[in-house]
């Protein structure tokens, strides 16, 4: 799953939008990053973390996890309502992991392998939970049913405010690397919004009109197939 570039990109953007609905996750980005100037850098660092912990040696994965934990040691503060938060909070780490993993899997099912066996989907959750545990997450759901129940249980704690909107604009407004890639960026952005759970899309006030969704999905499948072919040809 993690080597399929386009589905990981779509899932990653959608996952960030979902993660930012949690006040603690939002505060960590708002208070401790220059997201307006460096959102693309954040995306690259997330991709690097996933790549190393998926495909690197055990030693490389341990080093990457240790690096992230040391960064998290300095990410803490107080929410607008006075509640303290910390990036090392096990519950917050669980939220960030589950929101990301669920989004990656949803993108893979929609744009790469809709026939993926349920047992393999559960296996994905179980395997990726190992890394999250190493980061400090706790009580991680390890199956589709457990993830669905978890997301439903967290929903009352989520919110959307002007800060969420500001971060979402930064996530969705990243410029394309070149003019030639502007249509690709626009398609990926729309597919990422379309991938959000309906309740999360409503919270963000984002949507892809119903009549446009078939074209967005067909277009993204075509682009994903071409990108997959190009990357595999270059690797050969």
C-alpha positions as CSV (number, residue, x, y, z in Angstrom):
1,X,0.0,0.0,0.0
2,X,2.6,2.5,1.0
3,X,4.5,2.4,-2.3
4,X,1.5,3.5,-4.3
5,X,2.3,7.2,-4.7
6,X,-0.9,8.7,-5.8
7,X,-3.2,6.9,-3.4
8,X,-0.8,7.8,-0.5
9,X,-0.8,11.4,-1.6
10,X,-4.6,11.6,-1.7
11,X,-4.9,9.7,1.5
12,X,-2.3,11.9,3.2
13,X,-4.0,15.2,2.3
14,X,-7.4,13.8,3.3
15,X,-5.9,12.5,6.5
16,X,-4.4,15.8,7.4
17,X,-7.8,17.5,7.0
18,X,-9.3,14.9,9.3
19,X,-6.5,15.1,11.9
20,X,-6.9,18.9,12.1
21,X,-10.4,18.6,13.4
22,X,-9.0,17.4,16.7
23,X,-8.2,20.5,19.0
24,X,-4.9,18.9,20.2
25,X,-3.6,18.0,16.8
26,X,-4.6,21.5,15.4
27,X,-2.9,23.2,18.3
28,X,0.4,21.4,17.8
29,X,0.5,22.6,14.2
30,X,-0.8,26.1,15.0
31,X,1.5,26.8,17.9
32,X,4.7,24.9,16.9
33,X,5.0,25.1,13.1
34,X,5.2,27.6,10.3
35,X,2.5,25.8,8.4
36,X,1.6,28.8,6.2
37,X,5.2,28.8,4.8
38,X,6.1,25.2,5.0
39,X,3.1,22.9,4.6
40,X,4.8,21.1,1.7
41,X,7.8,20.5,4.0
42,X,5.4,18.9,6.6
43,X,4.0,16.6,3.9
44,X,7.5,15.6,2.9
45,X,8.5,14.9,6.5
46,X,5.4,12.8,7.0
47,X,6.2,10.9,3.8
48,X,9.8,10.3,4.9
49,X,8.6,8.9,8.3
50,X,6.2,6.5,6.6
51,X,8.8,5.4,4.1
52,X,11.5,4.8,6.7
53,X,9.3,3.0,9.1
54,X,7.7,0.9,6.3
55,X,10.8,0.0,4.2
56,X,13.8,0.9,6.3
57,X,15.9,-1.4,8.5
58,X,14.8,-1.9,12.1
59,X,17.7,0.4,13.1
60,X,16.6,3.1,10.7
61,X,13.0,2.9,11.9
62,X,14.1,3.1,15.5
63,X,16.2,6.1,14.8
64,X,13.3,7.8,13.0
65,X,10.8,7.1,15.7
66,X,13.3,8.4,18.3
67,X,13.8,11.6,16.3
68,X,10.0,12.2,16.2
69,X,9.6,11.5,19.9
70,X,12.3,14.0,20.7
71,X,10.5,16.6,18.6
72,X,7.3,15.8,20.4
73,X,8.9,16.5,23.7
74,X,8.9,20.2,22.8
75,X,5.3,20.3,21.4
76,X,3.0,21.2,24.2
77,X,0.9,24.1,25.3
78,X,-2.6,25.2,26.2
79,X,-5.8,25.1,24.1
80,X,-7.9,28.3,23.8
81,X,-10.3,26.9,26.5
82,X,-7.4,26.4,28.9
83,X,-7.0,22.6,28.4
84,X,-3.3,21.6,28.3
85,X,-2.1,19.5,25.4
86,X,1.0,17.6,24.5
87,X,2.2,15.8,21.4
88,X,3.2,12.9,23.6
89,X,-0.4,12.4,24.9
90,X,-1.1,8.7,24.1
91,X,-4.7,9.5,23.2
92,X,-3.7,12.3,20.8
93,X,-1.1,10.0,19.1
94,X,-3.8,7.4,18.7
95,X,-6.1,9.9,17.0
96,X,-3.4,11.1,14.6
97,X,-2.4,7.6,13.7
98,X,-6.0,6.3,13.2
99,X,-7.1,9.3,11.1
100,X,-4.0,8.8,8.9
101,X,-4.2,5.1,8.5
102,X,-8.0,5.1,7.8
103,X,-7.4,7.7,5.1
104,X,-4.6,5.8,3.5
105,X,-6.7,2.7,3.4
106,X,-9.7,4.5,2.0
107,X,-7.7,5.9,-0.8
108,X,-6.1,2.6,-1.6
109,X,-9.5,0.9,-1.7
110,X,-11.0,3.5,-3.9
111,X,-8.2,4.1,-6.4
112,X,-6.0,1.0,-6.3
113,X,-7.6,-2.2,-5.0
114,X,-11.3,-2.0,-4.2
115,X,-11.4,-5.8,-4.0
116,X,-8.8,-5.9,-1.1
117,X,-9.9,-8.7,1.3
118,X,-11.3,-7.6,4.6
119,X,-8.7,-9.7,6.4
120,X,-5.9,-7.8,4.7
121,X,-7.5,-4.5,5.6
122,X,-7.5,-5.6,9.2
123,X,-4.0,-6.7,8.9
124,X,-3.0,-3.3,7.6
125,X,-4.4,-1.7,10.8
126,X,-2.7,-4.3,13.0
127,X,0.7,-3.8,11.3
128,X,0.7,0.0,11.2
129,X,-0.3,0.0,14.9
130,X,3.1,-1.3,15.8
131,X,4.8,2.0,14.7
132,X,2.2,4.1,16.5
133,X,2.7,2.1,19.7
134,X,6.5,2.8,19.4
135,X,5.6,6.5,19.2
136,X,3.6,6.3,22.4
137,X,0.0,5.7,21.2
138,X,-2.2,3.5,23.4
139,X,-5.3,1.3,23.0
140,X,-5.0,1.3,19.2
141,X,-7.9,-0.2,17.2
142,X,-6.6,-3.0,15.0
143,X,-9.5,-3.9,12.7
144,X,-12.0,-2.1,10.5
145,X,-14.8,-2.5,13.0
146,X,-12.6,-1.3,15.9
147,X,-11.5,1.8,13.8
148,X,-15.1,2.6,12.9
149,X,-16.1,2.4,16.5
150,X,-13.1,4.5,17.5
151,X,-13.9,7.3,15.0
152,X,-17.5,7.4,16.1
153,X,-16.4,7.7,19.8
154,X,-14.0,10.6,19.1
155,X,-16.4,12.7,16.9
156,X,-18.0,14.6,19.9
157,X,-14.5,15.9,20.8
158,X,-13.8,17.3,17.3
159,X,-14.4,20.9,16.3
160,X,-14.0,23.3,13.4
161,X,-13.1,27.0,14.0
162,X,-11.2,29.8,12.2
163,X,-7.9,28.1,13.1
164,X,-9.0,24.9,11.5
165,X,-10.1,26.8,8.4
166,X,-6.7,28.5,8.2
167,X,-4.7,25.3,8.4
168,X,-7.1,23.6,5.9
169,X,-6.5,26.5,3.4
170,X,-2.7,25.9,3.8
171,X,-3.1,22.2,3.2
172,X,-5.3,22.6,0.1
173,X,-3.5,25.7,-1.2
174,X,-0.1,24.2,-1.8
175,X,1.2,25.4,-5.2
176,X,2.0,22.8,-7.9
177,X,5.7,22.3,-8.6
178,X,5.2,23.5,-12.1
179,X,2.4,24.9,-14.4
180,X,2.3,21.5,-16.1
181,X,1.3,19.9,-12.8
182,X,-1.5,22.3,-11.9
183,X,-4.3,20.1,-13.3
184,X,-2.8,17.1,-11.4
185,X,-2.7,19.1,-8.1
186,X,-6.3,20.2,-8.6
187,X,-7.5,16.7,-9.3
188,X,-5.6,15.4,-6.2
189,X,-7.1,18.1,-4.1
190,X,-10.6,17.4,-5.2
191,X,-10.1,13.7,-4.7
192,X,-8.8,14.3,-1.2
193,X,-11.9,16.3,-0.3
194,X,-14.1,13.6,-1.8
195,X,-12.4,11.0,0.3
196,X,-13.3,12.6,3.6
197,X,-16.0,10.9,5.7
198,X,-19.2,12.8,5.0
199,X,-19.4,14.1,8.6
200,X,-15.8,15.4,8.4
201,X,-16.5,17.1,5.0
202,X,-19.6,18.8,6.5
203,X,-17.5,20.1,9.5
204,X,-15.0,21.6,7.1
205,X,-17.7,22.9,4.8
206,X,-16.0,21.2,1.9
207,X,-17.5,19.1,-0.8
208,X,-17.3,17.9,-4.4
209,X,-20.7,18.2,-6.0
210,X,-22.4,14.8,-6.4
211,X,-22.6,15.1,-10.2
212,X,-18.8,15.8,-10.4
213,X,-17.7,12.9,-8.3
214,X,-17.7,10.2,-11.0
215,X,-15.5,12.4,-13.2
216,X,-13.1,13.2,-10.3
217,X,-12.8,9.5,-9.4
218,X,-12.4,8.3,-13.0
219,X,-9.8,11.0,-13.6
220,X,-7.8,10.2,-10.5
221,X,-7.8,6.5,-11.3
222,X,-6.4,7.2,-14.8
223,X,-3.7,9.6,-13.4
224,X,-2.8,7.0,-10.7
225,X,-2.4,4.3,-13.3
226,X,-0.1,6.5,-15.4
227,X,1.9,7.6,-12.4
228,X,2.2,4.0,-11.3
229,X,3.5,2.9,-14.7
230,X,5.9,5.8,-14.9
231,X,7.4,5.1,-11.5
232,X,7.7,1.3,-12.1
233,X,9.3,1.9,-15.5
234,X,11.9,4.3,-14.0
235,X,12.6,1.7,-11.2
236,X,13.2,-1.1,-13.7
